[in-house]
Every structure is written in structure tokens, then in C-alpha cells.
Amino acid sequence: MIFLVAGADRVDAGKTTFSVGLLERVGGAGYKPRAGNDFWFDHDDCRRALADGRLYGKDAARLAAAEGRGREPEALNPVHRLWQPAPDGGTGLLGRSDREFVVDRIGRPGEETYVVNATADLPAAVEERLPLGAADAVETVDELNAAVERRHAPALDALAAEVEAADLAVVESYGDVARPLRSLDPARVAAVAVVEPRRARIYRGDRYWRACEVARSSPQDGRLEKRVPDVIDYLDPVARVPLPPLGSDDRRDPERVARAYADAYDAMLEVAGR
């Protein structure tokens, strides 16, 4: 059984906090198939990971802690992208005027590979701490897309197979991407929560997946993706549940989150038939 948590807002929708509380409520394994952070805006998190020669973000770390299985964040998150600001503008490789892709980590502990943006000036800490000697260096969108097909896609397909084999899995999406793992069997997705500040909307998994099939695709981080706002235009939620604001201490405590968001989790479990 799979519970999917997606965000209606591209940034700060509250997906990770919601997912952490859901893991506390239902147990199971947590997954964040794709993630990203910024060397400037998330510098403390980057320094912490790079100090150990690693690349991961706080979302995957929070999920790993919440599931309580002793797994490293990279085990939950096979694709992580590091960004940095581009103060002089320009579109870089991914059509963004405000930031540029720096490096991707692909794979889980012991099997990591890297793709590097050869048109960007890599931060010294990234060059010094990550094993980039055998990394794919890309200079064009076509080269990046080829690397995604060669490296990213197999890593995500392998994760999808693991998620489907789990007795119960909580999968958190990335940004406002509707389907973080497109190869998942829709029949295994029991319920979907679309989270945004102040509320969660709960959907049946099969209906949400069918809406994903007919929704238009939009550019996101260099790829055409199904976006949550486009998908939910095609279906009504089973439930709309208010989410109370939480202070930082509450957000850090999975038990407090589980209590605060209990009504939303009750609605997901009812949709899933549990």
C-alpha cells in the first residue's frame, strides 16, 4: 500500500512535515524519490552533508529519522540536485533566470554517480568534497537529458520497484510535481494528499493517477512534468481537511505533527480502506 504526498505550492507547501507525521501515524517506509537544495539558501544543510563527502537535503534526513529504520537519507532519495543562485541572470541549462543547476547525485549509498554542469562555477566545497572525477560533465540540455535517461531513470525505476514491494510506503513528491515516480502501479497507490498551507485535499489513488494521465505537462527543472495544479483541475477531492499552523518545535516532533494533523490522516486511512 502506498500513500502519496504531493504539494499544491512549488515551495514550502508543507509536504515533509505532513509526511513525517503520516509515517508516525501509519508506520511504513518513507521515500523522497527526487529532492534538491541550494548551496546559498540551504548552506548549513549543504555544509553538513559535504563535510562527510555526501550530498543530501534536510527533507530526506527528516523522513529517514521519522521512519526509524536506521537508513541513510540517500537510501530514501536516489536523485538529489544541488542548485546555486545565478545573480547575473542567464538561463543556464534549465531555463531558469535566477538559479543554476550545479550537480546531481544519482544512486543510493555505495552506488552513487554524479552529473555536473560544466557551464557553472562549482563551489570549492563541492569540488573538494564530492568524488566527481568520474562524473558526467554536461554543457547542453540535450546532454543533460541524455544523462537523465542513462542514469536518473534506472535509479528511479529501481526505487519504484522497492516502493511497490513494501508493505506500506509513504512517498513524498518534489516541488509541485504530481507523480515523483511515474512507473508506479496505480493500483498500489491507496490515497493521495495534496498539501498546501492551511489545508490538505485527499484523493483516491486510482482517480488521481487517471487525472495525471490526461493533465497537460509543464516545464519544471528542465523536464516536462505533470504539475499538481493541472492534475487536480480534473477531479474533486474526497475530503478537504484544515491543517493548523505549527511552530518549529512541533514540526520537529513527529508525534506532535501526527496529533495536529490527525483529521487529515484519518481521511487518508478512510480512503485507503484502513
Sequence and secondary structure as in RCSB ss.txt:
>XXXX:A:sequence
MIFLVAGADRVDAGKTTFSVGLLERVGGAGYKPRAGNDFWFDHDDCRRALADGRLYGKDAARLAAAEGRGREPEA
LNPVHRLWQPAPDGGTGLLGRSDREFVVDRIGRPGEETYVVNATADLPAAVEERLPLGAADAVETVDELNAAVER
RHAPALDALAAEVEAADLAVVESYGDVARPLRSLDPARVAAVAVVEPRRARIYRGDRYWRACEVARSSPQDGRLE
KRVPDVIDYLDPVARVPLPPLGSDDRRDPERVARAYADAYDAMLEVAGR
>XXXX:A:secstr
 EEEEEESSSS  SHHHHHHHHHHHH  EEE SEEEEETTTTHHHHHHHHTTT    HHHHHHHHHHTS   HHH
H SEEEEEEE TT   TTTT SSEEEEEEEESSTT  EEEEETTS   HHHHHHS  TT EEE SHHHHHHHIII
IIHHHHHHHHHHHHHSSSEEEE STTBS S TTS GGGEEEEEEEETTEEEEEEHHHHHHHHHHS EEEETTEEE
EBHHHHGGG   SEEEE     HHHHT HHHHHHHTHHHHHHHHHHHT 
